[in-house]
Amino acid sequence: MSEQFPNIEQIKKHWESAARQSLDAAGLRPTARDPYLQSVIETAMARFLTPGQKLLDLGCGDGLSTLRFARITGQAVGVDYVADFIKAAREHAAAAGIENIHFETGNILDLEPIRQNFGAFDTITTIRCLINLPDWPHQAAALEQVALTLQPGGLYLASEGWLEGLEGLNLYRGQLQLPAIPVVGYNCFISRARFAAEAQKYFEIIDYVNLGLYLFLSRVVQPLFTRPEPPSHTHHLNEVAAEIVNRGIMAAAFDSCDYCGTYILRKRG
Ligand SMILES: C[S@@+](CC[C@H](N)C(=O)[O-])C[C@H]1O[C@@H](n2cnc3c(N)ncnc32)[C@H](O)[C@@H]1O
């Protein structure tokens, strides 16, 4: 059983510790350990970005996704509650020579300081940020903060950790004698049904980008292929899977094991 992190302070301590090194012991970014999964999520979101959009990336970590989005929109703000991530993100932006990008410390549960500094945004992104809140009431409060920080008609692009997809993927893994994917204690997976119902208080759901094919190939096919060796996030099969998904091929496949697809929500107004 994984260690539990029952409150925000303990989860934050985990990320403060993770932020001390840009790469973990396996040579992977601590905030995005599967680089190809990160690429398919970013590609899914990038399809909804246009030049001139004022973008806010919440829980931006080291800011590399924010930079990718800013290259499209021309401007972006990244917010994270860990000061060392904000420092790293600013360094990445300076090294990339990207202007019109700001990184600020802040908590998704209280975005009033960000609203006062920057006003309302056209687009907000979260990649695995709400999942780091300890329970559904906090996650629902974060959803309200996102809505308050968007212009009417603005877009919220959300890739979190979806419970139904995790259970569906683990069902296939069990049938193939693979162990269930463990949930680390700082992650609280969200029911898509509950998220969608709550989101509809503020947003119209205009699309959902399914990433089930990538998850099936990387989390079911790859471990069967490499066994008895352990699977690896940097395996060539993941790269191939990402290429197929990024091209939109079989976009509806394996939706039952999609635990991190992207909701495209438009704020009512
Ligand atoms: C799994 S990482 C993902 C980082 C980044 N979005 C990415 O995809 O690389 C989650 C990030 O959310 C941040 N975070 C978690 N809870 C937060 C909160 N309440 N307010 C602001 N940031 C938070 C963490 O510090 C961490 O950088």
The ligand as a Gaussian input file, in Angstrom:
#p B3LYP/6-31G(d) Opt

LIG

0 1
 C        2.431000      16.303000     -11.331000
 S        3.144000      17.899000     -11.233000
 C        2.810000      18.476000     -12.889000
 C        3.584000      19.717000     -13.234000
 C        3.315000      20.259000     -14.614000
 N        1.916000      20.615000     -14.776000
 C        3.750000      19.275000     -15.648000
 O        2.868000      18.692000     -16.302000
 O        4.952000      19.050000     -15.814000
 C        1.995000      18.784000     -10.240000
 C        2.411000      20.206000      -9.982000
 O        1.328000      20.889000      -9.348000
 C        1.853000      21.668000      -8.302000
 N        0.765000      21.842000      -7.329000
 C        0.143000      20.876000      -6.617000
 N       -0.811000      21.398000      -5.834000
 C       -0.813000      22.734000      -6.060000
 C       -1.574000      23.814000      -5.543000
 N       -2.502000      23.628000      -4.585000
 N       -1.341000      25.059000      -6.023000
 C       -0.364000      25.250000      -6.951000
 N        0.408000      24.278000      -7.445000
 C        0.186000      23.017000      -7.022000
 C        3.059000      20.876000      -7.781000
 O        3.973000      21.690000      -7.074000
 C        3.625000      20.318000      -9.083000
 O        4.541000      21.203000      -9.663000

